[in-house]
Amino acid sequence: MLTTAHIAVVKSTIPLLEAGGPAITDHFYQRMFAHNPELKNIFNMSNQKTGRQKTALFEAILAYAKNIDNLAVLKHAVERITQKHTSFYIQPEHYKIVGLHLIETLRELLPEQFTEEVETAWTAAYGVLATIFINREEELYSEREASYGGWRGKRAFCLVDKKVESVLVTSFVFEPMDQQPVLDYQAGQYIGIELTPHGSENIEIRQYSLSDKPNGKSYRISVKRELGEQNGLMSNHLHDNLNVGDLVDLHAPAGDFFFVNRDAPVVLVSAGVGITPMQAMLEKLADEDYDNQIHYIHACENEDQHSFAKRTQDLCHTKGWSYNTWYKEQATEKENTHHGFINFNQVDLPLNDGNFYLCGPVGFMKFAKTDLMKLGVCEERIHYEVFGPHASL
């Protein structure tokens, strides 16, 4: 049980956490993987190398300490993280391991300040947070397992189609080996894919946005080839080594970023491979003959890197929807194609009543959100997806 005394003690440690910074979570992960190397088959080790996961965990711990007396503030972050956890099939026993190493990390890094009182308070605080995650994740597992076409854990799928969408992006279509129906999903959600890439010592699990409307029979993801050594392990394996007929394990669709019909205009804003969830939304909206106006806005380096270009343009022209593209490199003379960075002032947007969906690099989304709010779009109508570890805009 978390008492007011526990809360006061946890909040008193905030300056210590801030002084320690991501070095705390760096030590935590080194400790945990040394004692429990089997967890390398769950955690994204590429994100460990880049430091993104360490930073995300530190920010989450600090946010929890600062808001421990008002957990409602963390509701959206908790939902986003629990959704991601289900695509790794995180279990209650994993929380026990994490809790042990978190407490021991604080003890080892703060030997003088980590008194018995502090240990008791942080143990209670972690227990409350772990229970929130465990209970919500079990709800999600149970809902998906009980739904038509659903399952719990991993399920074997076969690659039935592989198609190049642009110079860096390839689509992969999977059907279940048991030839039974598959769970529907909300347009914008992602799926977890599990396999052991060439050159990897561990099983790897990655999440990729589903890039087509649900059909009850198959799933399509569209993957960008990452060119850096640290981030490209899975994407390069999929591009170079996964062929039609090969098997993978998939975890059920998840994610808290998806289209919600609010009976209002919709603006889809993407950059680079952030186009993938937008494509699923666009296909779904077209299939349902959405009644309100749609505005499609995309930015990428050049025409060669523009995935689904003809498909999206054809859909928008057929439906009478607005379509605008910005290329960082010199644009072509095509209609509604611009050069440079996105300029929202060049498009007649529903600033007062539209719902804006953003996806792309974090820096791009920060820019887009800031610009839209300057134009008068209220924050509640801006929805976004972050690839990789959780981050806020």
C-alpha positions in Angstrom: 0.0 0.0 0.0 1.3 3.4 -0.9 0.9 5.9 1.9 1.2 9.7 2.1 4.5 9.2 3.9 5.7 7.0 1.0 4.7 9.7 -1.5 6.5 12.4 0.4 9.7 10.4 0.5 9.5 9.5 -3.2 9.0 13.2 -4.2 12.0 14.1 -1.9 14.2 12.0 -4.1 13.4 13.9 -7.3 16.5 16.1 -7.1 18.7 13.0 -6.7 17.1 11.4 -9.8 17.5 14.6 -11.8 21.2 14.9 -10.7 21.8 11.3 -11.7 20.1 11.6 -15.1 20.1 8.7 -17.7 23.2 7.3 -16.0 20.8 5.7 -13.5 18.9 3.8 -16.2 22.2 3.0 -18.0 23.4 1.3 -14.8 20.0 -0.4 -14.4 20.1 -2.0 -17.8 23.7 -3.1 -17.5 22.8 -4.7 -14.2 19.6 -6.3 -15.4 21.1 -7.8 -18.6 24.2 -9.1 -16.6 21.9 -11.0 -14.2 19.0 -11.8 -16.6 20.5 -12.1 -20.1 17.3 -13.9 -21.2 15.6 -10.5 -21.3 17.8 -9.6 -24.3 15.3 -11.6 -26.3 12.5 -9.1 -25.3 14.2 -5.7 -25.1 15.2 -3.9 -28.4 19.0 -4.1 -28.1 19.4 -1.6 -30.9 17.6 1.0 -28.8 20.0 0.1 -26.0 23.0 0.9 -28.2 21.6 4.2 -29.3 20.6 5.2 -25.7 17.0 5.9 -26.7 15.5 3.3 -24.3 17.7 4.4 -21.4 16.5 8.0 -21.9 12.9 7.0 -22.2 13.0 4.9 -19.1 14.7 7.7 -17.1 12.1 10.2 -18.2 9.3 7.7 -17.3 10.7 7.2 -13.8 11.1 10.9 -13.2 7.6 11.6 -14.5 6.2 9.0 -12.1 8.1 10.4 -9.1 6.8 14.0 -10.0 3.2 12.9 -10.5 2.9 10.0 -7.9 0.2 12.0 -6.1 -1.7 12.6 -9.3 -1.4 9.5 -11.5 -4.2 10.7 -13.8 -1.7 13.0 -15.5 0.2 9.9 -16.6 -2.9 8.1 -18.0 -2.0 8.6 -21.7 1.6 7.6 -21.2 0.7 4.5 -19.3 -1.7 3.5 -22.0 0.8 4.0 -24.8 3.4 2.0 -22.8 1.1 -0.9 -21.9 0.0 -1.2 -25.5 3.7 -1.5 -26.6 4.3 -4.0 -23.8 1.7 -6.3 -25.1 3.4 -6.6 -28.4 6.5 -7.9 -26.5 4.2 -10.2 -24.5 5.5 -8.7 -21.2 4.4 -10.9 -18.2 4.0 -10.2 -14.5 7.2 -12.0 -13.7 9.1 -9.5 -15.8 8.0 -6.7 -13.5 9.5 -8.6 -10.5 12.8 -8.7 -12.2 12.7 -5.0 -13.3 11.7 -4.0 -9.8 14.5 -5.9 -8.2 17.1 -4.3 -10.4 15.6 -0.8 -10.1 15.9 -0.9 -6.3 19.4 -2.4 -6.4 20.5 0.3 -8.9 19.3 3.1 -6.6 21.1 1.4 -3.7 24.3 1.0 -5.6 24.4 4.5 -7.1 23.1 6.3 -4.0 24.5 4.4 -1.1 24.3 7.2 1.4 20.9 8.6 0.4 19.2 5.3 -0.1 18.1 4.8 3.4 15.7 2.2 4.7 12.9 4.7 4.5 13.7 5.5 0.9 13.9 1.9 0.0 10.5 1.2 1.6 8.9 4.1 -0.2 10.3 3.3 -3.6 9.4 -0.4 -3.2 5.8 0.5 -2.5 5.7 3.1 -5.3 7.1 0.6 -7.8 4.6 -2.0 -6.7 1.7 0.3 -7.3 2.9 1.2 -10.8 3.7 -2.4 -11.7 0.2 -3.4 -10.7 -1.3 -0.7 -12.9 0.7 -2.0 -15.9 0.0 -5.7 -15.1 -3.7 -5.2 -14.8 -4.1 -3.1 -17.9 -1.9 -5.5 -20.0 -4.0 -8.5 -18.8 -7.1 -6.7 -19.9 -5.7 -6.2 -23.4 -4.4 -9.8 -23.7 -7.8 -11.1 -22.6 -9.8 -8.8 -25.0 -7.7 -9.7 -28.0 -7.7 -13.4 -27.2 -11.5 -13.4 -26.8 -12.1 -11.4 -30.0 -12.9 -13.0 -33.4 -9.6 -14.0 -35.0 -7.6 -13.1 -31.9 -4.9 -14.8 -30.0 -2.6 -14.4 -27.0 1.2 -14.5 -27.3 2.8 -15.2 -30.6 1.2 -16.8 -33.7 2.9 -18.3 -36.8 2.4 -16.4 -40.1 3.7 -16.9 -43.6 5.0 -14.2 -45.9 2.7 -14.3 -48.9 3.7 -11.1 -50.7 6.7 -8.7 -50.8 6.4 -5.5 -52.8 8.8 -2.5 -53.2 6.9 0.7 -52.5 9.8 3.2 -52.8 13.6 3.2 -52.9 13.7 2.5 -49.1 10.4 1.0 -48.2 9.1 -2.5 -48.9 5.7 -4.0 -48.0 5.3 -7.4 -46.5 2.0 -9.3 -46.4 1.5 -12.1 -43.9 -1.2 -14.8 -43.6 -1.6 -17.1 -40.6 -0.3 -20.7 -40.9 -3.4 -22.1 -39.3 -5.5 -20.4 -42.1 -7.9 -19.1 -39.6 -9.3 -15.5 -39.5 -7.1 -12.8 -38.0 -8.1 -10.1 -35.5 -9.2 -6.8 -36.9 -7.4 -3.6 -35.8 -7.9 0.1 -35.7 -6.3 1.9 -38.7 -3.1 3.4 -37.3 -2.2 0.5 -35.0 1.0 -1.6 -35.3 1.9 -5.3 -35.0 4.8 -7.0 -33.3 7.0 -9.2 -35.4 9.4 -11.7 -33.8 12.3 -13.5 -35.4 16.1 -14.0 -35.2 17.8 -11.8 -37.9 21.0 -12.9 -39.5 23.9 -11.7 -37.4 21.9 -11.4 -34.2 22.6 -13.4 -31.0 19.1 -12.8 -29.7 15.5 -13.1 -30.7 14.3 -9.7 -31.9 10.9 -8.1 -31.6 9.9 -5.0 -33.5 6.7 -3.1 -34.0 5.7 -1.9 -37.4 2.5 0.1 -38.3 -0.1 -1.8 -40.3 -0.2 0.0 -43.6 -3.6 -1.2 -45.1 -7.2 -1.4 -43.9 -8.1 -4.6 -42.0 -9.5 -7.5 -44.1 -9.8 -10.3 -41.5 -7.4 -12.5 -43.5 -3.9 -10.9 -43.6 -1.7 -8.1 -42.3 0.5 -5.8 -44.2 3.5 -3.8 -42.9 5.7 -1.5 -44.9 9.2 -1.3 -43.6 11.9 1.3 -44.2 15.4 0.0 -44.7 17.5 1.7 -42.0 21.0 2.5 -43.2 22.7 2.8 -39.8 24.4 -0.2 -38.2 22.6 0.3 -34.9 19.1 0.7 -36.2 19.0 -1.5 -39.2 19.3 -5.0 -37.9 15.7 -6.0 -38.3 14.8 -3.8 -41.3 17.8 -5.0 -43.3 17.0 -8.6 -42.5 13.4 -8.2 -43.7 14.5 -6.5 -46.9 17.4 -8.8 -47.7 16.6 -12.2 -46.2 12.8 -12.6 -45.7 11.2 -14.1 -48.8 7.8 -15.3 -49.8 7.1 -18.6 -48.1 9.2 -17.8 -45.0 7.6 -18.0 -41.5 7.6 -15.4 -38.7 5.8 -15.0 -35.4 3.4 -12.1 -34.9 1.9 -10.6 -31.8 -1.6 -9.3 -32.0 -2.2 -5.7 -33.2 -1.8 -3.0 -30.6 -1.3 0.7 -30.1 -3.2 3.7 -28.8 -2.7 5.8 -32.0 -5.6 5.2 -34.4 -8.3 7.0 -36.3 -11.4 7.8 -34.3 -14.5 8.9 -36.2 -15.4 12.2 -34.5 -17.6 13.3 -37.5 -15.3 16.1 -38.4 -12.7 16.9 -41.1 -9.4 14.9 -40.9 -5.9 16.0 -41.7 -3.2 13.3 -42.1 0.3 14.7 -41.7 3.3 12.4 -42.2 7.0 12.5 -43.0 9.2 9.6 -44.3 8.1 6.2 -43.2 5.5 7.9 -40.9 3.3 7.5 -44.0 2.5 3.9 -43.0 -0.2 4.4 -40.4 -1.6 7.2 -42.5 -1.9 4.9 -45.4 -4.0 2.5 -43.3 -6.2 5.4 -42.2 -6.6 6.7 -45.8 -7.6 3.2 -47.1 -10.1 2.8 -44.3 -11.6 6.2 -44.8 -11.9 5.6 -48.5 -13.5 2.2 -48.0 -16.1 3.7 -45.6 -16.8 6.7 -47.9 -16.0 9.1 -45.0 -18.5 12.0 -45.0 -16.1 14.8 -44.0 -13.3 16.4 -45.9 -9.8 14.7 -45.8 -6.5 16.5 -46.2 -3.5 14.4 -47.0 -0.1 16.1 -46.3 3.2 14.2 -46.7 6.9 15.2 -46.7 10.0 13.2 -47.7 13.4 13.7 -49.2 12.4 13.3 -52.9 10.0 11.6 -55.2 12.0 8.3 -55.2 11.4 8.0 -51.4 7.7 8.7 -51.6 5.9 5.4 -50.8 2.4 4.8 -52.1 2.6 8.0 -54.1 0.3 6.9 -57.0 -2.1 5.1 -54.7 -2.7 8.0 -52.3 -3.0 10.5 -55.2 -5.5 8.3 -57.0 -7.6 7.8 -53.8 -7.6 11.6 -53.1 -8.5 12.5 -56.6 -11.3 9.9 -56.8 -12.8 11.1 -53.5 -12.2 14.8 -54.0 -9.8 15.0 -51.0 -7.0 17.6 -50.6 -3.5 16.2 -51.5 -0.2 18.0 -50.9 3.4 16.8 -50.9 6.6 18.5 -50.0 10.0 17.2 -51.2 13.1 18.4 -49.4 15.0 18.0 -52.7 13.8 19.8 -55.8 10.1 19.1 -56.4 8.7 17.9 -59.7 6.1 20.0 -61.6 3.3 17.8 -60.5 0.1 19.4 -59.1 0.2 20.2 -55.4 3.9 19.2 -55.0 6.1 21.7 -53.2 9.8 22.2 -52.5 11.3 22.4 -49.0 9.6 22.0 -45.7 5.9 21.7 -45.0 4.2 25.1 -44.9 0.7 24.7 -43.5 -0.2 28.2 -44.6 -0.1 27.0 -48.2 -3.1 24.6 -47.6 -6.6 25.6 -46.7 -6.9 23.5 -43.5 -9.9 23.0 -41.1 -8.0 24.7 -38.3 -11.1 25.2 -36.1 -12.7 21.8 -36.2 -10.4 19.3 -37.9 -8.6 16.5 -36.2 -4.9 16.3 -37.1 -3.0 13.0 -37.1 0.8 13.2 -37.1 3.5 10.6 -37.7 7.2 10.8 -38.6 10.5 11.6 -36.8 10.0 13.2 -33.4 11.7 16.4 -34.5 9.2 16.7 -37.4 6.2 16.1 -35.2 7.4 18.7 -32.7 7.6 21.2 -35.6 4.2 20.2 -37.0 2.5 20.4 -33.6 4.0 23.7 -32.7 3.1 25.2 -36.1 -0.4 23.9 -36.0 -1.0 25.3 -32.5 0.3 28.7 -33.6 -2.3 28.6 -36.3 -5.0 28.0 -33.7 -5.4 24.2 -33.6 -6.1 23.2 -30.0 -3.8 20.5 -28.6 -6.7 18.1 -27.9 -7.3 17.7 -31.7 -3.6 16.8 -32.5 -2.9 13.1 -32.3 0.5 11.5 -32.9 2.5 8.3 -33.0 6.1 7.9 -32.0 8.1 5.0 -33.5 10.4 3.4 -30.9 10.6 4.2 -27.2 7.9 6.4 -25.8 8.5 10.1 -26.2 6.4 13.2 -25.6 6.1 16.2 -28.0 
